[in-house]
């Protein structure tokens, strides 16, 4: 039952009937859902919880906790962030505990795909007069760029970045090694639906994300020659193909784009904030104000969004907060990259989640989603996969220990000759899989601690993010 609430919460997050359905508008439906979800995990069937019991069992858990504590303790005096950030941590924990098997992880990722397609369907239907969410006035105000009447997707860029991820995700979940019906009917239909919606948003950033994710599906888990060929073809043909999409001709002269100029001004103010405040100005506290020319050539000062998750996090939380923000994503990716799937189901989960995290990380340079729940949900799915892997490993350890005890007892009682004794499985320090030795086969333990390698990778990613930020401001 807790798993069903995990699916229901994903529905509430993306489709958001509380934003447009009569009778639910303005109702805080999330809080009762959260309370019931907690009760189901605490008092429900114990078998529905993760096999690796406990709260702080993986590096992901510790990083989310560190992120939460950092946000709380660096908040400016008089600014309360606990009530805003704590629910995000709770949803992370509830999702981790609810995904207690590989079947549930795969079902959750498929449901995630369905929710993205539901967004695309609502968007396309609004073009033909069936405006379920009441987003047409927003679309009209955006010069015809498709938007929905929900809090999360009330602008074309947000909608475009969400639905474009459904195309490569549908490929991995339905086309790759799928049935004839899935390959010939389902995937083409999903691709057309998501493609139509993304096209109508006219979001340049979402086109770039879609192109990069399409290349990625031919890189993850593929032979080296396929990976090299995909990257080379993208470099040669990809840029030219993108140029035919709506509004992409503006990419040739970004300095002439007023929207880009406004973002650069906001980025400069945010960069100054990181220099003036070591821990940032506080969670959700940074706002950039830039000069603008209103109607009638009247100069005004307006608030301008950074349109970048990384820039916003760095301004709000400083370089250390940006480090934690990146570290949680990178640890999630490490789990998926070092995982050695035993079957097709696990490989499908691995590829699908890599695509979702990659989509979020790439989009992070173009839209503000730094504090959205989906960030924590993606890391939660990776943490659930991590727990399943460690739990399977511990089960093997217990079986090996029991087998060793049985053999020792048989040897002591002289019930079995030494020649018939089978080798005992013992454990080694890192990585999954079997490793042969001269005496007995050994099982490498799956990594489960944030170590020096993770620290160096996250630190390097933080430095690279700041470098790219400075480079764009200096050269664009």
LINDAZI-V237784 format. One line per field, one symbol per residue. ss: DSSP state (H for helix, E for strand, - for the rest). psi: psi as a letter, one per 20 degrees, with the letter a starting at -180 (. if undefined). A space follows every 50 residues. Layout:
ss = ???
psi = ???
This chain:
ss = -HHHHHHHHHHHHH--HHH---------HHHHHHHHHHHHHHH--HHH-- --------HHHHHHHHHHHHHHH--------HHHHHHHHHHHHHHHHH-- -HHHHHHHHHHHHHHHHHHHHHHHHHH--------HHHHHH--------- -----HHHHHHHHHHHHHHHHHHHH----HHHHHHHHHHHHHHHHHHHHH H--HHHHHHHHHHHHH-------HHHHHHHHHHHHHHHHHHH-----HHH HHHHHH-HHHHHHHHHHHHHHHHHHH-----------EEEEEEE---EEE EEEE----HHHHHHHHHHHHHHHHHHHHHHHHHHHHHH-----HHHHHHH HHHHHHHHHHHHH---------HHHHHHHHHHHHHHHHHHHHHHHHHHHH HHHHHHHHHHHH-----HHH-----EEE-----EE------EEE------ -HHHHHHHHHHHHHHHHHHHHHHHH-
psi = hhhhhgghhhghgghlhiiipphipipnigghgggggghhhhiaphiirq hnqrgnirhgghggghgghgggijqqpiopighhhghghghgghgghhmj rhghgghghghgghhhhhggghgghhhkinngikighgghikkjpprrlq hhlkqhgggghghhihghghghhhgokrrgghghggghggggghgggggi hkoghhggggghhghhijgpjrqghggggggghhhghgghhhiiqpjihi ihmhhiohggggghghhghhhhhhhhohkaiqpkhppppqqroaqkkopr pqppqhkpggggggggiahhhhghghggghhghgghhipnqhahghhggg gghggggggghghiihrokhkqhhghhghggghgggggghghghghgggh ghhghghgghghikipqhhipqqpprqrhqqrrqpqrhfqqqppppqkpo ahghghghghhgghghggghgghhi.
